[in-house]
């Protein structure tokens, strides 16, 4: 390890967070909660990834990482339909796979059966999705396809940890089919339209359901997965057209403002019919986060443009990322440091976009990534220790600013 890296403020910040989370049995942690050991979003797997990264860089001993991995695997692990990228078998496998990358040959006895289980669960989820799509006029739940709970998140795990298996093409095929319109009461709706509100439950404010743009719960996740698979040479029939179909829908809702391009978080049935100007205006003043917001959406469009070799779309997406994190109106809406909806997530989005962007925009994006990280580190560290909204995720983002992640943890956000 380069000694200069260890003295860098960002690395010291990440190390400070990890030192406060040194012991998985610390009394301030919710160790008795049934979700704790298997929630990447909020629990132990995310903390384990931070310790693995520090051990890979030679900054802290691997023993800490092993202690956290022991806690992660100490209780029964949930499998089946209630799991997703951030909970259950995929979440535990993510931490174990990170450790196995750093120390090849280790943790295989725990990881191998999880890999088989995740593939089987993915096939079952795909079968259920096709059964639903076989019913004329039946629309999906967000949990069928999204990043947090659905096929996009499972596909992200498979793309990076089981790319040669049969489950990944099955997931891609289901997401391709998802982009076919569905006729409901004589009206053609996007195949990812849901009849619930954004919580996934019936909501009187969304009587005809809604179309969701977000990376966490909307069509942004499937778009990112389909595009990234194409970039890696993994494709099924109709995949390029599916990417183009989603891009066209996002294009139709792009908002032009004096400070740059924006997208709404979601649209209702009535709004989709009439595209009123108040929707376009309200969508211009939203937090530009990873989970929902222009920065996350623009990065998925950037990935799509790279997959389709679309220079014009690529430039639009790059400009949208830059404007999203430089617009004072949107910045005023950011209130925390988290990966999910705060500055750490924006730091990683801008950093990864820079890697795929030519100069001079790349230099601007790298500078903005540094600025976003500085803002993250200036915020109060969350009490929660987890990956998405807690301290571990912020620590991982800070460390990644100086040291290339050994575990590739950013793949869980579908931004790389």
C-alpha positions as CSV (number, residue, x, y, z in Angstrom):
1,X,0.0,0.0,0.0
2,X,1.1,3.5,-0.8
3,X,1.9,5.1,2.6
4,X,0.5,8.5,1.3
5,X,-2.9,7.0,0.9
6,X,-3.1,6.0,4.5
7,X,-2.6,9.6,5.6
8,X,-5.2,11.0,3.2
9,X,-8.1,12.6,5.0
10,X,-10.7,10.6,3.2
11,X,-9.0,7.3,4.2
12,X,-8.7,8.5,7.8
13,X,-12.4,9.4,7.8
14,X,-13.3,5.8,6.5
15,X,-10.9,4.3,9.0
16,X,-12.5,6.3,11.8
17,X,-15.9,4.9,11.0
18,X,-14.6,1.4,10.8
19,X,-12.8,1.7,14.2
20,X,-16.1,2.7,15.7
21,X,-17.6,-0.4,14.2
22,X,-14.7,-2.7,15.1
23,X,-16.8,-5.3,17.0
24,X,-19.9,-6.9,15.6
25,X,-21.1,-7.6,19.2
26,X,-21.0,-4.0,20.3
27,X,-23.9,-3.2,22.7
28,X,-25.1,-0.2,20.6
29,X,-25.8,-2.4,17.5
30,X,-29.2,-4.0,16.9
31,X,-27.7,-7.5,17.0
32,X,-31.0,-9.1,18.2
33,X,-33.0,-7.9,15.3
34,X,-33.8,-10.8,12.8
35,X,-32.7,-8.7,9.9
36,X,-29.4,-7.5,11.3
37,X,-27.1,-10.3,10.1
38,X,-28.5,-10.5,6.5
39,X,-29.4,-6.9,5.6
40,X,-26.9,-5.3,3.3
41,X,-29.0,-2.1,3.3
42,X,-28.9,-1.6,7.1
43,X,-27.0,-4.4,8.8
44,X,-23.9,-6.4,9.2
45,X,-23.0,-7.3,5.6
46,X,-22.3,-3.6,4.7
47,X,-20.1,-3.2,7.7
48,X,-18.2,-6.3,6.7
49,X,-17.6,-4.9,3.3
50,X,-16.0,-1.8,4.8
51,X,-13.6,-3.9,6.9
52,X,-12.8,-6.1,3.9
53,X,-11.8,-3.0,1.9
54,X,-9.6,-1.7,4.7
55,X,-7.9,-5.1,5.1
56,X,-7.4,-5.3,1.3
57,X,-5.6,-2.0,1.5
58,X,-3.5,-3.1,4.4
59,X,-4.9,-0.4,6.7
60,X,-6.5,-2.7,9.2
61,X,-6.2,-6.4,10.0
62,X,-8.4,-9.0,8.2
63,X,-9.4,-10.4,11.5
64,X,-12.0,-7.7,11.9
65,X,-13.5,-8.5,8.6
66,X,-13.6,-12.2,9.5
67,X,-15.3,-11.4,12.8
68,X,-18.0,-9.5,10.9
69,X,-18.4,-12.3,8.3
70,X,-18.8,-14.8,11.2
71,X,-21.6,-12.6,12.5
72,X,-23.2,-12.4,9.0
73,X,-23.2,-16.2,8.7
74,X,-24.0,-17.1,12.3
75,X,-27.8,-17.5,11.8
76,X,-30.1,-19.0,9.2
77,X,-30.1,-17.0,6.0
78,X,-33.4,-16.2,4.2
79,X,-33.9,-17.5,0.7
80,X,-36.8,-17.4,-1.7
81,X,-39.2,-14.7,-2.9
82,X,-38.7,-12.4,0.1
83,X,-35.0,-11.8,-0.7
84,X,-33.3,-9.3,-2.9
85,X,-29.9,-7.8,-3.6
86,X,-30.0,-6.0,-0.2
87,X,-31.5,-8.8,2.0
88,X,-31.1,-12.5,2.6
89,X,-29.0,-14.8,0.5
90,X,-27.8,-12.2,-2.1
91,X,-26.8,-9.7,0.6
92,X,-24.8,-12.3,2.6
93,X,-23.2,-13.7,-0.6
94,X,-22.2,-10.1,-1.6
95,X,-20.1,-9.8,1.6
96,X,-18.6,-13.3,1.3
97,X,-17.8,-12.8,-2.4
98,X,-16.0,-9.6,-1.5
99,X,-13.9,-11.5,1.0
100,X,-13.2,-14.3,-1.5
101,X,-12.0,-11.7,-4.0
102,X,-9.5,-10.3,-1.5
103,X,-8.5,-13.7,-0.3
104,X,-9.0,-16.2,-3.1
105,X,-10.1,-19.6,-2.1
106,X,-11.6,-18.6,1.2
107,X,-15.2,-18.7,2.3
108,X,-16.2,-21.1,-0.5
109,X,-18.0,-23.6,1.7
110,X,-20.4,-20.8,2.7
111,X,-20.5,-19.1,-0.7
112,X,-21.0,-22.0,-3.0
113,X,-24.4,-23.1,-1.7
114,X,-25.6,-19.5,-1.6
115,X,-24.7,-19.1,-5.2
116,X,-26.8,-22.1,-6.1
117,X,-29.7,-20.9,-4.0
118,X,-29.6,-17.4,-5.6
119,X,-29.7,-18.9,-9.1
120,X,-32.6,-21.1,-8.2
121,X,-34.5,-18.2,-6.6
122,X,-33.8,-16.0,-9.6
123,X,-35.3,-18.7,-11.9
124,X,-38.3,-19.0,-9.7
125,X,-38.8,-15.2,-9.7
126,X,-38.4,-15.1,-13.5
127,X,-41.0,-17.9,-13.9
128,X,-43.5,-15.9,-11.7
129,X,-42.8,-12.8,-13.8
130,X,-43.6,-14.6,-17.0
131,X,-46.7,-16.1,-15.5
132,X,-47.9,-12.6,-14.6
133,X,-47.0,-11.3,-18.1
134,X,-49.0,-14.1,-19.6
135,X,-52.2,-12.7,-18.1
136,X,-53.6,-10.1,-20.4
137,X,-53.6,-6.6,-18.9
138,X,-51.9,-7.6,-15.6
139,X,-49.3,-5.1,-14.4
140,X,-46.3,-5.8,-12.1
141,X,-45.5,-4.9,-8.6
142,X,-42.3,-2.9,-8.2
143,X,-40.8,-5.8,-6.2
144,X,-40.9,-7.9,-9.3
145,X,-38.4,-5.8,-11.2
146,X,-36.7,-3.2,-9.1
147,X,-33.1,-3.0,-7.7
148,X,-33.9,-3.2,-4.0
149,X,-36.1,-6.3,-4.1
150,X,-36.6,-7.4,-7.6
151,X,-35.0,-8.9,-10.8
152,X,-32.8,-5.9,-11.5
153,X,-31.0,-6.3,-8.2
154,X,-30.7,-10.1,-8.5
155,X,-29.4,-9.6,-12.0
156,X,-26.8,-7.2,-10.7
157,X,-25.5,-9.9,-8.4
158,X,-25.5,-12.5,-11.1
159,X,-23.8,-10.3,-13.6
160,X,-20.8,-9.9,-11.4
161,X,-20.8,-13.1,-9.4
162,X,-22.4,-15.8,-11.7
163,X,-22.3,-14.4,-15.2
164,X,-21.9,-17.8,-16.9
165,X,-24.9,-19.4,-15.3
166,X,-28.4,-19.9,-16.7
167,X,-30.0,-17.5,-14.3
168,X,-28.6,-14.2,-15.7
169,X,-30.0,-14.7,-19.2
170,X,-33.3,-15.7,-17.7
171,X,-33.4,-12.4,-15.7
172,X,-32.4,-10.4,-18.7
173,X,-35.1,-12.1,-20.8
174,X,-37.8,-11.2,-18.2
175,X,-36.7,-7.6,-18.1
176,X,-36.7,-7.4,-21.9
177,X,-40.3,-8.6,-21.9
178,X,-41.1,-6.1,-19.1
179,X,-40.6,-3.3,-21.6
180,X,-43.5,-4.5,-23.8
181,X,-46.6,-2.2,-23.3
182,X,-49.6,-3.6,-21.5
183,X,-53.2,-2.7,-22.5
184,X,-55.2,-1.7,-19.5
185,X,-58.8,-0.6,-20.1
186,X,-58.0,0.2,-23.7
187,X,-54.9,2.2,-22.8
188,X,-51.3,1.2,-23.6
189,X,-49.2,1.6,-20.5
190,X,-45.4,0.9,-20.1
191,X,-44.8,-2.7,-19.0
192,X,-43.2,-1.5,-15.8
193,X,-46.3,0.6,-14.8
194,X,-47.6,-0.4,-11.4
195,X,-51.1,0.0,-10.0
196,X,-49.8,1.0,-6.5
197,X,-48.2,4.1,-5.1
198,X,-44.4,4.3,-4.7
199,X,-44.6,2.5,-1.4
200,X,-45.8,-0.6,-3.2
201,X,-49.2,-0.4,-1.6
202,X,-52.5,0.9,-2.7
203,X,-52.6,4.7,-2.4
204,X,-55.5,7.0,-3.0
205,X,-53.1,9.6,-4.3
206,X,-52.2,7.2,-7.1
207,X,-55.7,5.8,-8.2
208,X,-54.4,4.6,-11.5
209,X,-50.9,3.6,-10.3
210,X,-47.7,5.3,-11.3
211,X,-44.6,5.0,-13.5
212,X,-41.4,5.1,-11.4
213,X,-38.2,6.6,-12.8
214,X,-35.8,5.8,-9.9
215,X,-32.8,3.5,-9.8
216,X,-33.9,1.9,-6.5
217,X,-37.5,1.2,-7.2
218,X,-38.2,2.2,-10.8
219,X,-37.2,1.5,-14.3
220,X,-33.8,3.0,-13.8
221,X,-32.6,-0.3,-12.3
222,X,-33.6,-2.6,-15.2
223,X,-32.1,-0.1,-17.6
224,X,-28.8,0.0,-15.9
225,X,-28.6,-3.8,-15.7
226,X,-29.6,-4.4,-19.3
227,X,-27.1,-1.8,-20.4
228,X,-24.2,-3.1,-18.3
229,X,-24.8,-6.6,-19.5
230,X,-24.7,-5.4,-23.1
231,X,-21.4,-3.6,-22.4
232,X,-20.0,-7.0,-21.1
233,X,-21.1,-8.8,-24.2
234,X,-24.0,-10.6,-22.5
235,X,-27.2,-10.2,-24.4
236,X,-30.5,-12.0,-25.1
237,X,-33.0,-11.5,-27.9
238,X,-34.5,-8.0,-27.9
239,X,-32.1,-6.6,-25.3
240,X,-30.8,-3.6,-27.3
241,X,-34.4,-2.7,-28.3
242,X,-35.5,-2.9,-24.7
243,X,-32.7,-0.5,-23.7
244,X,-33.8,1.9,-26.5
245,X,-37.5,1.6,-25.4
246,X,-36.7,2.6,-21.8
247,X,-34.5,5.4,-23.0
248,X,-37.3,6.7,-25.3
249,X,-39.7,6.9,-22.3
250,X,-37.1,8.7,-20.2
251,X,-36.6,11.1,-23.1
252,X,-40.3,11.8,-23.3
253,X,-40.2,13.0,-19.7
254,X,-36.9,14.9,-19.7
255,X,-37.3,18.4,-18.3
256,X,-35.3,21.2,-19.6
257,X,-34.5,23.9,-17.1
258,X,-32.1,26.9,-17.2
259,X,-29.6,24.9,-15.1
260,X,-29.9,21.6,-17.0
261,X,-31.9,18.5,-17.7
262,X,-34.0,16.9,-15.0
263,X,-36.4,14.0,-14.6
264,X,-39.4,13.6,-12.2
265,X,-39.4,10.9,-9.6
266,X,-42.6,9.4,-10.9
267,X,-45.8,10.2,-12.9
268,X,-49.4,9.3,-12.2
269,X,-51.9,7.9,-14.7
270,X,-53.5,11.3,-15.2
271,X,-50.2,13.0,-15.6
272,X,-49.1,10.4,-18.2
273,X,-52.2,11.1,-20.2
274,X,-51.9,14.9,-20.1
275,X,-48.2,15.6,-19.3
276,X,-49.2,18.9,-17.5
277,X,-46.5,21.5,-17.1
278,X,-46.8,21.4,-13.3
279,X,-45.4,17.8,-13.3
280,X,-42.4,19.0,-15.4
281,X,-41.8,22.0,-13.1
282,X,-42.1,19.9,-9.9
283,X,-39.8,17.3,-11.3
284,X,-37.2,20.0,-11.7
285,X,-36.9,20.7,-8.0
286,X,-36.2,17.3,-6.6
287,X,-33.3,15.9,-4.6
288,X,-30.7,14.6,-7.2
289,X,-30.0,11.3,-5.4
290,X,-29.1,7.8,-6.3
291,X,-32.3,6.2,-5.2
292,X,-34.6,8.8,-6.8
293,X,-33.4,11.8,-8.7
294,X,-31.6,13.2,-11.8
295,X,-28.1,12.1,-10.9
296,X,-29.0,8.4,-10.6
297,X,-31.3,8.4,-13.7
298,X,-28.7,10.3,-15.7
299,X,-26.0,7.7,-14.9
300,X,-28.3,4.9,-16.1
301,X,-28.9,6.8,-19.3
302,X,-25.1,7.2,-19.6
303,X,-24.6,3.5,-19.3
304,X,-27.3,2.9,-21.9
305,X,-25.6,5.4,-24.3
306,X,-22.3,3.7,-23.9
307,X,-24.0,0.3,-24.6
308,X,-25.7,1.6,-27.7
309,X,-22.8,3.7,-28.8
310,X,-25.0,6.8,-28.8
311,X,-22.7,9.8,-28.5
312,X,-25.6,12.4,-28.3
313,X,-27.3,10.6,-25.5
314,X,-24.0,10.1,-23.7
315,X,-23.3,13.9,-23.8
316,X,-26.8,14.7,-22.5
317,X,-26.4,12.3,-19.6
318,X,-23.0,13.7,-18.7
319,X,-24.3,17.2,-18.8
320,X,-27.3,16.1,-16.7
321,X,-25.0,14.6,-14.0
322,X,-22.9,17.7,-13.8
323,X,-25.9,20.1,-13.7
324,X,-27.6,17.9,-11.1
325,X,-24.8,18.3,-8.6
326,X,-24.1,22.0,-9.3
327,X,-27.6,23.3,-9.1
328,X,-28.0,25.2,-5.8
329,X,-31.8,24.6,-5.8
330,X,-31.3,20.8,-5.8
331,X,-28.3,21.0,-3.5
332,X,-30.5,22.7,-0.9
333,X,-32.7,19.6,-0.8
334,X,-29.8,17.2,0.2
335,X,-29.7,16.8,4.0
336,X,-27.4,13.9,4.7
337,X,-24.2,12.1,3.7
338,X,-25.6,8.6,2.7
339,X,-25.1,6.6,-0.4
340,X,-28.8,6.2,-0.9
341,X,-30.0,9.8,-1.0
342,X,-27.0,11.9,0.1
343,X,-23.6,13.3,-0.9
344,X,-21.7,9.9,-0.7
345,X,-24.0,8.5,-3.4
346,X,-23.5,11.6,-5.6
347,X,-19.7,11.3,-5.1
348,X,-19.7,7.8,-6.5
349,X,-22.1,8.6,-9.3
350,X,-19.9,11.5,-10.5
351,X,-16.7,9.4,-10.0
352,X,-17.9,6.5,-12.1
353,X,-19.4,8.8,-14.8
354,X,-16.0,10.4,-15.0
355,X,-14.3,7.1,-15.8
356,X,-16.5,6.7,-18.9
357,X,-16.4,10.3,-20.0
358,X,-13.9,12.0,-22.3
359,X,-12.1,15.2,-21.4
360,X,-12.7,18.0,-20.6
361,X,-16.0,16.8,-18.9
362,X,-14.1,14.0,-17.2
363,X,-12.0,16.5,-15.2
364,X,-15.0,18.4,-14.2
365,X,-16.7,15.3,-13.0
366,X,-13.7,14.2,-11.0
367,X,-13.5,17.6,-9.3
368,X,-17.2,17.4,-8.5
369,X,-16.8,13.9,-7.1
370,X,-14.2,15.3,-4.7
371,X,-16.5,18.2,-3.8
372,X,-19.4,15.8,-3.1
373,X,-17.2,13.7,-0.9
374,X,-16.0,16.7,1.1
375,X,-19.7,17.6,1.7
376,X,-20.4,14.0,2.8
377,X,-17.6,14.1,5.3
378,X,-18.8,17.4,6.6
379,X,-22.2,16.0,7.5
380,X,-22.9,14.2,10.8
381,X,-22.1,10.5,10.6
382,X,-25.5,8.7,10.8
383,X,-26.2,6.6,13.9
384,X,-27.2,3.7,11.7
385,X,-24.2,1.5,10.7
386,X,-25.5,0.2,7.3
387,X,-24.6,0.4,3.7
388,X,-27.4,2.4,2.0
389,X,-28.3,5.0,4.6
390,X,-25.6,4.5,7.3
391,X,-22.0,5.0,8.3
392,X,-20.6,2.0,6.5
393,X,-21.7,3.2,3.1
394,X,-20.2,6.6,3.7
395,X,-17.0,5.1,4.9
396,X,-16.8,2.9,1.7
397,X,-17.4,6.0,-0.5
398,X,-14.6,7.9,1.3
399,X,-12.2,5.0,1.0
400,X,-13.0,4.6,-2.7
401,X,-12.0,8.2,-3.4
402,X,-8.4,7.2,-2.8
403,X,-8.2,3.4,-3.2
404,X,-9.9,1.4,-5.9
405,X,-12.4,-0.9,-4.3
406,X,-11.2,-4.4,-4.1
407,X,-14.7,-5.9,-3.6
408,X,-16.4,-4.0,-6.4
409,X,-19.1,-3.0,-3.9
410,X,-20.3,-0.2,-6.3
411,X,-21.9,-2.9,-8.5
412,X,-24.6,-3.1,-5.9
413,X,-25.8,0.4,-6.8
414,X,-25.8,-0.5,-10.6
415,X,-23.7,2.5,-11.4
416,X,-20.6,0.6,-12.4
